[in-house]
Amino acid sequence: MKQIQILGTGCAKCNNLTAVAEAAAKSTGEPYALEKITDIRQIMTFGVMTTPALVIDGKVMVAGKVPSIDEVKQMLVP
């Protein structure tokens, strides 16, 4: 099961990244868990300085921008 985390304070870009990540994950047909992390202290533990950020299985994949659904799908499927 893929563990997907969205790091951000709840801004429009953060919400957009959540929607993109969820759409990409659903389209793969694989099981996944999606978590939104909004606490700044927790976000900083990932070494992220700009949000939103996408973390997959504990690894920061994107920070400071919202990738396309296709880009996220490529990150989810090795």
Sequence and secondary structure as in RCSB ss.txt:
>XXXX:A:sequence
MKQIQILGTGCAKCNNLTAVAEAAAKSTGEPYALEKITDIRQIMTFGVMTTPALVIDGKVMVAGKVPSIDEVKQM
LVP
>XXXX:A:secstr
 EEEEEESSS HHHHHHHHHHHHHHHHHTS EEEEEE  HHHHHTTT  SS EEEETTEEEEESS   HHHHHHH
H  
